[in-house]
Amino acid sequence: PCAMAQIAEKAEELNATKVITFTEENNIPALKGSKRAGFVPFITRRERWRLFRKKTTFTPLPPDTPYSFE
């Protein structure tokens, strides 16, 4: 939670309008820290390995998507 708050504070200092952080879907403490820091679910990242090659895909989430622990 502290790290997420520090990221959010640094973004404010830099006048960043968007910050993206990725957290494992089953890491509930990190997700709760993200929520407390003001982050909202925005996109999902999926990584697949096939024959020693990694493929990463991103899927946008609908607006107002709740956290997985809610």
N, C-alpha and C positions, 0 to 999 in steps of 0.2 A: 504493500500500500504506500509506503514512504517513497519508493522509487517512482510510482505512478504520479504521486503528488509533485515530486520534483520535476518530472517531465512536463506536467501541466504548467507549473510555475515558470519553467524556462521558456516554454512556448509563449506565455504571456509577455515575458521580458523581450522576446524577439518579435513580438507582434505577429506571431504566426496565426493564420486563420484556421488551419487544419493540422492535426497531428494524428498519425496512424500508428497504432501499436498492435501487435499480434499476441494473443494469449491462447493457450490450449483450452479447448472447450470444456475439459473436465477439471481444470485448475480453478476451483471455486474461490479460494482465497485471493488469487490474482484478479479474477473477474470482479470480485467485490471491491478490491482496491481500485480497479479501473473505474468502476461506477462511482465510488466516493470522490475520485479525482475529476469526474465530469465527463469521462469518455462514454460514448454510446455505441452499441453494435452497428456496424456500417457495412462490413464486407467479410466474407469467409474465405480463408485460404486453404486449399487442399493440395497436399503433396503426394505424388505417386512415384514409385520407383519401378522401373521395368528395364531389365537387362543393364543394370548399373547406371541408368540414366534417370535423373529426377525431372518430373514434369510438375510444374506448379500452376494451378488455376485459381482464379479469383472470381467469386460470385457475389454481386451486390445483394444486400438485404433490403427488404421493404422498409420504408420509414416506420419509426416507432416499434421496431422489433425488440421484444423484451430479452433480457439476459437469460441464459439457459437455466440459471438457478432460481428464477422467479416463477 
